[in-house]
Amino acid sequence: MSYILNIETATKNCSVALAKNGETILCKEIAEEGYSHAERLHVFIDEVCKESEISFQDLSAIAVSQGPGSYTGLRIGVSAAKGLCYALNIPLIAVDTLQVLASKATIAQGLIIPMLDARRMEVYSAIFDFKLVKQREVRAEVITENSFESITETVYFVGDCSDKCKSVLMKSNFNFLEEVKYPSANEMSALSFQKFQKEDFEDVAYFEPYYLKDFMITTSKQAG
């Protein structure tokens, strides 16, 4: 029996989920414009454990969303995860933030492109198939009307970029799932358990968030 505490703070959504064998027992989260992660995160951690009647000593691992995303948000989440791992002497698991976001979309075919807002027309993105197998690695890119133009399959965009991107990405096979905005610790549960079973752990002392701060100087016209 494995209890994993999942922490997601890469975006405006401050989210914590306690999972048993890959299934969420309880998730607490809030998305606020003011980024209240520093105030909310440890409260949520205490609440999900107490309300689930699970002590910190029962935890098998701590999972954290590794980025890309907000610099401050990632630092807060990773610092909390590392502190718990040190104190409890349990493994640290890092989960791809964009895969967590893609996991919120349920589709039967086509591609999922999770995008997180950076600034102006810049986004962090990746490409997954409907089975959540990564088809293109994470990139920092500038979105233009030529972005993803070589993709002929049906595409579902998720993330907090819909407002600024839907007027530019207008091909007939492009769809925006506007209700799917932020990654959540709830979707981390299955992903972190998969890594736990494989013993795919991070070095607690040296692990750093995946900031991916550099953007392309010129825009790419290729999807893969």
Stockholm file with secondary structure:
# STOCKHOLM 1.0

chainA/1-224         MSYILNIETATKNCSVALAKNGETILCKEIAEEGYSHAERLHVFIDEVCKESEISFQDLSAIAVSQGPGSYTGLRIGVSAAKGLCYALNIPLIAVDTLQVLASKATIAQGLIIPMLDARRMEVYSAIFDFKLVKQREVRAEVITENSFESITETVYFVGDCSDKCKSVLMKSNFNFLEEVKYPSANEMSALSFQKFQKEDFEDVAYFEPYYLKDFMITTSKQAG
#=GR chainA/1-224 SS CCEEEEEECSSSEEEEEEEETTEEEEEEEEECTTCCHHHHHHHHHHHHHHHHTCCGGGCCEEEEECCSSCHHHHHHHHHHHHHHHHHHTCCEEEECHHHHHHTTCCCSSSEEEEEEEEETTEEEEEEEETTCCEEEEEEEEECCTTTTTTCCSCEEEEETTHHHHTTTCCCTTEEECTTCCSCCHHHHHHHHHHHHHTTCCBCTTTCCCCCCCCCCSSCCCCCC
#=GC SS_cons         CCEEEEEECSSSEEEEEEEETTEEEEEEEEECTTCCHHHHHHHHHHHHHHHHTCCGGGCCEEEEECCSSCHHHHHHHHHHHHHHHHHHTCCEEEECHHHHHHTTCCCSSSEEEEEEEEETTEEEEEEEETTCCEEEEEEEEECCTTTTTTCCSCEEEEETTHHHHTTTCCCTTEEECTTCCSCCHHHHHHHHHHHHHTTCCBCTTTCCCCCCCCCCSSCCCCCC
//
